[in-house]
Amino acid sequence: MLRNVFRILFVLWAGSLWSLAAWVAPTLFYMQTDRHLAGVLAARLFSIETYVGVGVTALALLLPGRAKFLWGYLAVALLSVNEWALKPVMGQARLHGTAAGLGFGAWHGVSAVLYVLACLAVLRLVDRFGASLA
């Protein structure tokens, strides 16, 4: 039972990671004329992705096949760095024009790279194990 719940949640999480980056966030900025509001909404959605990933990872740790989830652990680590380390720095850069010598755009670029790497880690996990995961 837990294995099936995990598989379903993992697939939903993997798909939502990619869809957020591929069309949800870009659509927010396209459709919303207030770029600040679009950014706030996108940031909230990226936060939700991190929390969902932490939940999926917690379930993975409860399963006998937890060693197979290595790429998932990496993805959640990258998302966690984004959420709890880079997000506050980006906020400082937005507020003060710079943080640790870099502007908001540079920190946003670092954050985007980490997010894409997390997406690729999850894709690797799906490609490698597919339905046999857990």
Secondary structure, DSSP 8 states (H G I E B T S, - for coil): -HHHHHHHHHHHHHHHHHHIIIIIHHHHHHH-S-HHHHHHHHHHHHHHHHHHHHHHHHHHHTSTTGGGGHHHHHHHHHHHHIIIIIHHHHHHHHHHS-BTTB-HHHHHHHHHHHHHHHHHHHHHHHHHHGGG--
